[in-house]
């Protein structure tokens, strides 16, 4: 038991050290890419670093599996150089028994990542996208889903428009059961518009049959001056891509809110494939962490004096990258409906774990 705690502690410290290094490097890279992008908004150094800090957790979270591979590689390289693996085997410990502690730690890292770090990264990334969107366009646009329908907000220096729709089509270019609430720059309501449908075209919403009411106009009673129309055009800077990107990036949705969000998407008429695949991939991430430990161990548990250390390191990194790329490729196929959701999410990590286990048994205990 003491030996297992020793391996677990060393693996955990290596993981935390590499994680901190990746976090610092990612933040520095993000800050460098953001410098000078928002000069018009007078964003200073502190503001730029804050934006970089908001984006960094999501970037590092995507690299968790590679961090686990590197931690495993360094662990067994150090154990081999110090002849600790030789002593462990001489004491009767097989390769799989030696791996018990790192596998448990990796599984717990996966669980903590999904349960705690995922919500943190998602919330920070959503805040980052909201703030950078305001800096880039100078306008405020937001999107949200409720149990009853879809809410949008578009705006400019002249005022804001809040839009509610019962349903939308797959690309968000046609809304059904729509209500527009127009506000001036001071936030005072000016007009309410109700229409059976609204179609998003280039630079405008084209409304079908409906009615509008003038609000907060001196001497005007809204119900008495309600005006019906067959068609009406309202200017808009929104695009279909902006709406879909807001709803389409599942990495901005905390894992604990994903199931409810998927149900709201379905009720609103949007495709949920991408979010379903992402949700299942997050659930499978502890298995992916186990697979990465097995991959790293299978190629790095040989004694350092046998030579070929450089080739061993290269093969370990390549194998980890291959598993990472296959997972991303399967996610794309699953999001497009080419393969089942469960196969896209659980297939790559389970396959990688079984392949690495077979390779490990062949090289060490076979």
C-alpha positions in Angstrom: 0.0 0.0 0.0 2.9 2.4 0.8 4.3 1.8 -2.6 1.0 2.6 -4.3 0.8 5.9 -2.3 4.3 6.7 -3.4 3.5 6.2 -7.1 0.2 8.1 -6.7 1.9 11.0 -5.1 4.7 11.3 -7.6 2.2 11.0 -10.5 -0.1 13.7 -9.1 2.8 16.1 -8.5 4.0 15.6 -12.0 0.5 16.2 -13.4 0.1 19.4 -11.4 3.5 20.7 -12.4 2.9 20.0 -16.1 -0.7 21.5 -15.8 0.7 24.7 -14.3 3.3 24.9 -17.1 0.6 24.5 -19.7 -1.6 27.0 -18.0 1.1 29.6 -17.9 2.1 29.0 -21.5 -1.5 29.0 -22.8 -2.2 32.3 -21.0 0.9 33.9 -22.4 0.0 32.7 -25.9 -3.6 34.0 -25.6 -2.4 37.4 -24.2 0.0 37.8 -27.0 -2.7 37.1 -29.6 -5.1 39.6 -28.0 -2.6 42.5 -27.8 -3.7 45.2 -30.2 -7.0 43.6 -31.2 -9.1 46.0 -29.2 -7.4 49.3 -29.5 -10.7 51.0 -30.3 -12.0 50.0 -26.9 -9.0 51.4 -25.1 -8.2 48.0 -23.6 -5.1 48.3 -21.4 -2.6 45.6 -20.4 -4.6 44.6 -17.3 -7.8 44.2 -19.4 -5.9 42.1 -22.0 -4.5 39.8 -19.3 -8.0 39.4 -17.8 -9.4 38.4 -21.2 -6.5 35.9 -21.6 -7.2 34.5 -18.2 -10.9 34.0 -19.1 -10.0 32.0 -22.2 -7.1 30.0 -20.8 -9.1 27.4 -18.7 -11.0 26.2 -21.7 -7.8 25.8 -23.7 -6.0 23.9 -21.0 -9.0 21.7 -20.3 -8.8 20.5 -23.9 -5.2 19.4 -23.3 -5.9 17.4 -20.1 -5.4 14.1 -21.8 -2.0 15.1 -23.3 -1.0 16.4 -19.8 -1.8 12.9 -18.4 0.3 11.3 -21.1 3.3 13.5 -20.4 3.0 13.0 -16.6 2.9 9.2 -17.1 5.9 9.4 -19.4 8.0 11.4 -16.9 6.9 9.2 -14.0 8.2 6.0 -15.6 11.3 7.6 -17.1 12.3 8.8 -13.6 11.4 5.5 -12.0 13.5 3.7 -14.7 16.5 6.0 -14.3 16.5 5.5 -10.5 16.1 1.7 -11.0 12.9 1.9 -8.9 11.0 -0.1 -11.5 13.7 -2.9 -11.3 13.3 -2.9 -7.5 9.5 -3.0 -7.8 9.6 -6.0 -10.2 12.1 -7.8 -8.0 9.6 -7.4 -5.1 7.0 -9.3 -7.2 5.0 -6.3 -8.5 3.8 -6.8 -12.1 3.4 -3.9 -14.6 -0.4 -3.8 -14.0 0.0 -3.7 -10.2 2.6 -0.9 -10.6 0.0 1.0 -12.7 -2.8 0.7 -10.2 -2.1 4.0 -8.4 -1.5 6.1 -11.5 -4.7 4.7 -13.1 -6.8 5.6 -10.0 -5.3 9.1 -9.8 -5.9 9.6 -13.6 -9.5 8.4 -13.2 -10.0 10.8 -10.3 -8.5 13.6 -12.3 -11.0 12.9 -15.1 -13.9 13.0 -12.6 -12.7 16.2 -11.0 -12.1 17.7 -14.4 -15.7 17.0 -15.6 -17.4 17.9 -12.3 -15.5 21.0 -11.3 -13.1 22.3 -14.0 -15.5 21.9 -16.9 -18.1 24.3 -15.4 -15.3 26.8 -14.5 -13.9 26.7 -18.0 -17.3 26.9 -19.7 -18.4 29.9 -17.6 -15.1 31.7 -18.2 -15.2 31.1 -22.0 -18.8 32.3 -22.2 -17.8 35.5 -20.4 -14.7 35.9 -22.7 -16.9 35.6 -25.9 -19.5 38.0 -24.5 -16.8 40.7 -23.7 -14.8 40.3 -26.9 -18.0 40.4 -29.0 -18.8 43.8 -27.4 -15.3 45.1 -28.0 -15.3 44.0 -31.7 -18.7 45.3 -32.8 -19.4 48.0 -30.3 -22.9 46.6 -29.9 -24.5 44.2 -27.5 -26.0 41.0 -28.7 -27.0 38.0 -26.5 -28.8 34.8 -26.9 -30.5 32.4 -24.4 -33.0 29.6 -24.2 -35.8 29.3 -21.7 -38.3 26.6 -21.1 -40.9 28.4 -23.2 -38.7 29.5 -26.2 -35.8 31.4 -27.6 -34.6 34.9 -26.5 -32.4 37.1 -28.6 -31.1 40.6 -28.0 -29.6 42.9 -30.6 -28.5 46.5 -30.1 -26.5 49.5 -31.2 -25.9 53.0 -30.0 -29.5 53.9 -30.9 -31.1 51.3 -28.7 -31.8 47.7 -28.0 -34.3 45.2 -29.3 -35.3 42.1 -27.4 -36.8 39.2 -29.4 -38.7 36.2 -28.1 -39.7 33.3 -30.3 -41.6 30.1 -29.6 -39.6 28.1 -32.1 -36.8 28.4 -34.7 -35.8 26.4 -37.8 -32.5 24.5 -37.8 -30.3 27.5 -39.0 -32.2 30.2 -36.9 -33.2 32.1 -40.1 -36.9 31.7 -39.4 -38.6 32.3 -36.1 -42.2 31.4 -35.3 -44.5 33.1 -32.8 -42.3 36.1 -32.4 -42.5 39.2 -30.2 -40.1 42.2 -30.6 -39.6 44.7 -27.8 -37.9 47.9 -28.9 -36.1 50.2 -26.4 -34.3 53.5 -27.0 -30.8 54.3 -25.9 -32.0 55.3 -22.4 -33.7 51.8 -22.0 -37.2 53.1 -22.3 -39.7 50.9 -24.2 -40.8 52.4 -27.5 -42.7 49.7 -29.4 -44.0 46.1 -29.1 -44.4 44.0 -32.2 -46.1 40.6 -32.5 -46.0 38.5 -35.6 -46.6 35.0 -36.7 -43.1 34.6 -38.1 -39.9 36.5 -38.8 -37.3 35.7 -41.4 -33.7 36.8 -41.0 -32.2 38.2 -44.2 -29.0 40.2 -44.8 -29.1 43.2 -42.5 -32.8 42.9 -41.5 -35.7 40.9 -40.1 -38.6 40.5 -42.4 -41.8 40.1 -40.4 -45.0 38.4 -41.6 -48.6 39.4 -40.7 -48.8 40.9 -37.2 -49.5 44.0 -35.1 -47.5 46.6 -33.2 -48.2 49.0 -30.3 -46.5 52.3 -29.6 -45.5 52.5 -26.0 -44.6 55.5 -23.7 -45.7 58.0 -26.3 -47.3 61.2 -24.9 -51.1 61.2 -25.4 -51.0 57.8 -27.0 -53.0 54.8 -25.6 -51.3 51.7 -26.9 -54.4 49.5 -27.2 -56.3 52.1 -29.2 -53.5 52.9 -31.6 -52.4 49.3 -32.3 -51.5 49.0 -36.0 -51.8 45.8 -38.1 -49.4 45.0 -40.9 -49.0 42.4 -43.6 -45.2 42.7 -43.7 -42.6 44.8 -41.8 -38.8 45.1 -42.1 -36.6 45.8 -39.1 -32.9 46.4 -39.4 -30.6 43.9 -37.7 -26.9 43.2 -37.5 -27.5 39.6 -36.4 -26.5 36.7 -38.7 -27.5 33.1 -38.6 -23.9 32.1 -37.8 -23.8 34.4 -34.8 -27.0 32.8 -33.4 -25.9 29.2 -34.1 -22.4 29.8 -32.8 -23.8 31.1 -29.6 -26.0 28.0 -29.2 -23.7 25.7 -31.1 -20.5 25.8 -29.0 -21.2 23.2 -26.2 -17.9 24.1 -24.5 -19.6 27.3 -23.2 -22.3 25.2 -21.4 -21.4 23.8 -17.9 -21.7 20.0 -17.8 -24.3 20.2 -15.1 -26.6 22.3 -17.3 -26.1 20.4 -20.5 -29.0 18.0 -20.2 -31.5 20.8 -19.5 -29.9 22.9 -22.3 -30.3 20.0 -24.8 -34.0 19.7 -23.9 -34.5 23.4 -24.5 -32.7 23.2 -27.8 -35.0 20.4 -28.9 -38.1 22.3 -27.9 -36.8 25.3 -29.8 -36.2 23.3 -33.0 -32.4 23.3 -33.1 -30.3 20.2 -33.8 -28.8 18.7 -30.6 -26.3 16.2 -32.1 -23.3 18.3 -31.3 -24.3 18.9 -27.7 -25.2 15.2 -27.1 -21.8 14.1 -28.5 -20.0 16.6 -26.3 -21.9 15.6 -23.2 -21.1 11.9 -23.7 -17.4 12.7 -24.5 -17.3 14.6 -21.2 -18.8 11.6 -19.4 -16.2 9.3 -21.1 -13.2 11.6 -20.2 -12.2 9.5 -17.1 -11.9 6.5 -19.4 -9.8 8.6 -21.8 -7.5 9.5 -18.9 -7.0 5.9 -18.1 -6.3 5.1 -21.7 -3.6 7.9 -21.8 -1.9 6.4 -18.7 -1.9 3.0 -20.3 -0.5 4.5 -23.6 2.3 6.3 -21.7 3.1 3.3 -19.6 3.2 0.8 -22.4 6.0 2.7 -24.2 8.0 4.0 -21.2 8.2 1.2 -18.6 11.3 -0.4 -20.1 14.6 0.1 -18.3 16.4 3.3 -19.3 19.7 1.5 -19.7 18.3 -0.6 -22.6 18.6 2.6 -24.8 16.2 4.1 -27.3 14.9 6.6 -24.7 14.5 9.3 -27.4 12.5 7.0 -29.7 10.4 5.9 -26.7 9.5 9.5 -25.8 8.7 10.3 -29.4 6.4 7.2 -29.8 4.6 8.0 -26.6 3.9 11.6 -27.6 2.8 10.5 -31.1 0.5 7.8 -29.6 -1.1 10.3 -27.3 -1.6 12.8 -30.1 -3.1 10.0 -32.3 -5.6 9.1 -29.6 -6.4 12.8 -29.1 -6.9 13.4 -32.9 -9.0 10.3 -33.3 -11.3 11.5 -30.5 -11.7 14.9 -32.2 -12.4 13.1 -35.5 -15.0 10.9 -34.0 -16.6 13.9 -32.4 -17.0 15.6 -35.8 -18.5 12.4 -37.3 -20.9 12.1 -34.4 -22.0 15.7 -34.5 -22.7 15.3 -38.2 -24.7 12.2 -37.6 -22.3 9.9 -39.5 -21.9 7.6 -36.6 -24.0 7.0 -33.4 -23.5 9.4 -30.5 -22.4 6.7 -28.1 -19.9 5.3 -30.6 -18.4 8.7 -31.2 -18.0 9.5 -27.5 -17.1 6.1 -26.0 -15.5 4.3 -28.9 -12.1 6.1 -29.1 -11.2 6.1 -25.3 -12.4 2.5 -24.8 -10.5 1.3 -28.0 -7.4 3.3 -27.0 -7.5 1.8 -23.5 -7.9 -1.8 -24.8 -5.1 -1.3 -27.4 -2.7 0.1 -24.9 -3.5 -2.6 -22.3 -2.8 -5.3 -24.9 0.4 -3.6 -25.9 1.4 -3.3 -22.2 0.7 -7.0 -21.5 2.7 -8.0 -24.6 5.7 -5.9 -23.8 5.9 -6.3 -20.1 4.1 -9.4 -18.9 3.7 -11.3 -22.2 
